[in-house]
Amino acid sequence: MSGNLHVRNLEDELIIRLKRRAAQHGRSAEAEHREILRQALSAEVEPAFAELAAKLRHLTKARKHTPSEELMREGRGER
């Protein structure tokens, strides 16, 4: 899946530096922008599902939880 990203309100100096860097690498400014994003985001580690679930449990531990079977029963009654 491909998408488009439009970046607005960049400082002129930043655009000049991007174009200069692109030229040094033999790429268009758009290709250089893609490569910068790819490198920056590839360094980030995606958290595992178990880690995200543990964080959610921690954030919601003080809340009252309704058992799913109750919710399903209520949902059937509303039809």
N, CA and C of each residue as an Amber inpcrd file, in Angstrom:
protein
   237
   0.8450000  -1.1800000   0.0000000   0.0000000   0.0000000   0.0000000
   0.8860000   1.2380000   0.0000000   0.6120000   2.1380000  -0.8790000
   1.3570000   3.3940000  -0.9560000   0.4440000   4.5470000  -0.5960000
   1.0270000   5.5570000  -0.0290000   0.2570000   6.7370000   0.3310000
   1.0490000   7.9780000   0.0210000   0.4160000   9.0890000   0.2100000
   1.0580000  10.3780000  -0.0020000   1.1280000  11.1240000   1.3120000
   2.1810000  11.8980000   1.4420000   2.3700000  12.7150000   2.6320000
   2.7680000  14.1040000   2.1630000   2.0380000  15.0860000   2.5810000
   2.3400000  16.4740000   2.2200000   2.8060000  17.1910000   3.4790000
   3.9670000  17.7940000   3.4030000   4.5180000  18.5120000   4.5440000
   4.4730000  19.9940000   4.2290000   3.7860000  20.7270000   5.0630000
   3.6120000  22.1630000   4.8280000   4.3990000  22.9600000   5.8650000
   4.5780000  24.2220000   5.5520000   5.1760000  25.1880000   6.4780000
   6.6010000  24.8320000   6.9040000   7.3970000  24.3600000   5.9760000
   8.8050000  24.1040000   6.2620000   9.5970000  25.3830000   6.0680000
  10.6050000  25.5590000   6.8950000  11.4650000  26.7320000   6.7570000
  12.2620000  26.5980000   5.4570000  12.5030000  27.7270000   4.8070000
  13.2510000  27.7300000   3.5490000  14.6190000  27.0720000   3.7160000
  15.2880000  27.3400000   4.8360000  16.6090000  26.7700000   5.0740000
  16.5520000  25.2350000   5.1190000  15.5020000  24.6970000   5.6950000
  15.3520000  23.2470000   5.7670000  15.1660000  22.6480000   4.3710000
  14.4030000  23.3150000   3.5460000  14.1890000  22.8520000   2.1720000
  15.4980000  22.8960000   1.3880000  16.2640000  23.9510000   1.5730000
  17.5600000  24.0670000   0.8970000  18.4810000  22.9260000   1.3230000
  18.5110000  22.6470000   2.6350000  19.3660000  21.5680000   3.1410000
  18.9170000  20.2020000   2.6190000  17.6050000  19.9930000   2.5270000
  17.0800000  18.7390000   1.9890000  17.4960000  18.5700000   0.5280000
  17.3520000  19.6190000  -0.2510000  17.7230000  19.5550000  -1.6670000
  19.2250000  19.3440000  -1.8380000  20.0240000  19.9670000  -0.9900000
  21.4760000  19.7930000  -1.0490000  21.8470000  18.3460000  -0.7110000
  21.2460000  17.8270000   0.3270000  21.5130000  16.4400000   0.7280000
  21.0640000  15.4680000  -0.3580000  19.9250000  15.7380000  -0.9740000
  19.4180000  14.8910000  -2.0580000  20.4020000  14.8790000  -3.2200000
  20.9120000  16.0420000  -3.5670000  21.8720000  16.1340000  -4.6680000
  23.1410000  15.3540000  -4.3490000  23.5920000  15.4090000  -3.1140000
  24.7910000  14.6690000  -2.7110000  24.6030000  13.1640000  -2.8460000
  23.3600000  12.7150000  -2.6610000  23.0630000  11.2880000  -2.7510000
  22.5180000  10.9000000  -4.1230000  22.4430000  11.8520000  -5.0320000
  21.9570000  11.5610000  -6.3790000  20.4810000  11.2100000  -6.4340000
  19.6980000  11.8280000  -5.5560000  18.2610000  11.5580000  -5.4980000
  17.4850000  12.8530000  -5.6340000  16.2060000  12.7090000  -5.9040000
  15.3140000  13.8610000  -5.8670000  15.0640000  14.2300000  -4.4070000
  14.5600000  15.4190000  -4.1820000  14.2400000  15.8400000  -2.8140000
  13.1720000  14.9200000  -2.2170000  12.2310000  14.4980000  -3.0430000
  11.1760000  13.6060000  -2.5660000  11.7470000  12.2450000  -2.1630000
  12.6500000  11.7010000  -2.9810000  13.2750000  10.4170000  -2.6570000
  14.1280000  10.5420000  -1.4000000  14.8000000  11.6640000  -1.2420000
  15.6190000  11.8910000  -0.0500000  14.7360000  11.9750000   1.1870000
  13.6100000  12.6440000   1.0530000  12.6500000  12.7660000   2.1480000
  12.1720000  11.3760000   2.5680000  11.8340000  10.5350000   1.5900000
  11.4010000   9.1620000   1.8900000  12.4880000   8.3980000   2.6430000
  13.7300000   8.5410000   2.1820000  14.8420000   7.8170000   2.8040000
  15.0780000   8.2960000   4.2380000  14.9890000   9.5860000   4.4610000
  15.1470000  10.1290000   5.8200000  14.0750000   9.5650000   6.7450000
  12.8350000   9.5560000   6.2780000  11.7370000   9.0020000   7.0850000
  11.9440000   7.5200000   7.3350000  12.3340000   6.7800000   6.2940000
  12.5620000   5.3440000   6.4180000  13.6330000   5.0630000   7.4770000
  14.7450000   5.7870000   7.4100000  15.8310000   5.5820000   8.3710000
  15.4100000   5.9520000   9.7900000  14.7340000   7.0750000   9.9200000
  14.3220000   7.5350000  11.2480000  13.3440000   6.5640000  11.8980000
  12.4080000   6.0590000  11.1130000  11.3790000   5.2000000  11.6820000
  11.8200000   3.7500000  11.8120000  12.7940000   3.3330000  11.0430000
  13.2590000   1.9470000  11.1640000  14.0280000   1.7420000  12.4680000
  14.5190000   2.8030000  13.0570000  15.2460000   2.7060000  14.3160000
  14.3030000   2.5030000  15.5040000  13.0280000   2.8120000  15.3170000
  12.0570000   2.6470000  16.3950000  11.6200000   1.1860000  16.4860000
  11.5200000   0.6920000  17.6940000  11.1010000  -0.6810000  17.9180000
   9.6090000  -0.6800000  18.2270000   8.8700000  -1.4820000  17.4750000
   7.4380000  -1.6140000  17.7240000   7.2430000  -2.4780000  18.9710000
   6.4350000  -2.0190000  19.9190000   6.2240000  -2.8240000  21.1220000
   5.4500000  -4.1080000  20.7920000   5.7490000  -5.1700000  21.5100000
   5.0520000  -6.4420000  21.3310000   3.6310000  -6.3180000  21.8650000
   2.7500000  -7.1560000  21.3430000   1.3590000  -7.1370000  21.7850000
   1.2700000  -7.3370000  23.2920000   2.0480000  -8.2640000  23.8270000
   1.9980000  -8.5510000  25.2660000   2.3650000  -7.3100000  26.0820000
   3.3210000  -6.5480000  25.5950000   3.7200000  -5.3190000  26.2930000
   2.5910000  -4.2890000  26.2640000   1.9640000  -4.1300000  25.0990000
   0.8390000  -3.1850000  24.9890000  -0.3290000  -3.6240000  25.8760000
  -0.6100000  -4.9220000  25.8970000  -1.6990000  -5.4390000  26.7300000
  -1.4150000  -5.1910000  28.2050000  -0.1680000  -5.3890000  28.6190000
   0.2070000  -5.1540000  30.0170000   0.0250000  -3.6850000  30.3890000
   0.4040000  -2.7860000  29.4760000   0.2210000  -1.3510000  29.7330000
  -1.2550000  -1.0070000  29.8640000  -2.0830000  -1.5920000  28.9960000
  -3.5210000  -1.3290000  29.0520000  -4.1160000  -1.8470000  30.3620000
  -3.7080000  -3.0520000  30.7690000  -4.1930000  -3.5870000  32.0460000
  -3.8020000  -2.6750000  33.2010000  -2.5700000  -2.1730000  33.1650000
  -2.0960000  -1.2770000  34.2150000  -2.9250000   0.0210000  34.2300000
  -3.2020000   0.5700000  33.0530000  -3.9530000   1.8270000  32.9780000
  -5.4010000   1.6760000  33.4100000  -5.9580000   0.4790000  33.2520000
  -7.3810000   0.2860000  33.5490000  -7.6410000  -0.5470000  34.8020000
  -6.6080000  -0.8220000  35.5930000  -6.7820000  -1.7310000  36.7380000
  -7.7540000  -1.1760000  37.7880000  -7.8830000   0.1260000  37.9170000
  -8.7650000   0.6960000  38.9390000 -10.2070000   0.8480000  38.4420000
 -10.4440000   0.5860000  37.1830000 -11.7990000   0.7490000  36.6350000
 -12.6390000  -0.5000000  36.8670000 -13.9400000  -0.2800000  36.9540000
 -14.8710000  -1.3960000  37.0850000 -14.9990000  -2.0410000  35.7000000
 -14.8910000  -3.3670000  35.6620000 -14.9930000  -4.0920000  34.4000000
 -16.2590000  -4.9330000  34.3970000 -16.9950000  -4.8550000  33.3060000
 -18.1960000  -5.6570000  33.1460000 -17.8220000  -6.9230000  32.3930000
 -18.1960000  -8.0900000  32.9030000 -17.8810000  -9.3360000  32.2040000
 -18.4860000  -9.3380000  30.7930000 -17.7520000  -9.8860000  29.8500000
 -18.1940000  -9.8640000  28.4510000 -19.5360000 -10.5560000  28.2530000
 -19.7960000 -11.6340000  29.0260000 -21.0770000 -12.3320000  28.8490000
 -22.2560000 -11.4260000  29.2260000 -22.0550000 -10.5420000  30.2040000
 -23.1120000  -9.5810000  30.5610000 -23.3540000  -8.5980000  29.4300000
 -22.2750000  -8.1010000  28.8690000 -22.3920000  -7.1630000  27.7560000
 -23.0790000  -7.8050000  26.5620000 -22.7330000  -9.0610000  26.2900000
 -23.3710000  -9.7640000  25.1720000 -24.8530000  -9.9750000  25.4430000
 -25.1970000 -10.3280000  26.6750000 -26.6000000 -10.5270000  27.0370000
 -27.3830000  -9.2320000  26.8500000 -26.8060000  -8.1300000  27.3010000
 -27.4640000  -6.8270000  27.1560000 -27.6290000  -6.4720000  25.6850000
 -26.6110000  -6.7620000  24.9010000 -26.6830000  -6.4720000  23.4730000
 -27.7710000  -7.2590000  22.7790000 -27.9600000  -8.4960000  23.1630000
 -29.0160000  -9.3290000  22.5660000 -30.3900000  -8.7780000  22.9330000
 -30.5210000  -8.2600000  24.1500000 -31.7950000  -7.7290000  24.5990000
 -32.1900000  -6.4450000  23.8750000 -31.2360000  -5.7430000  23.2950000
 -31.5310000  -4.4880000  22.6100000 -31.9870000  -4.6820000  21.1830000
 -31.8590000  -5.8870000  20.6650000 -32.2450000  -6.1290000  19.2590000
 -33.7070000  -6.1760000  19.0640000
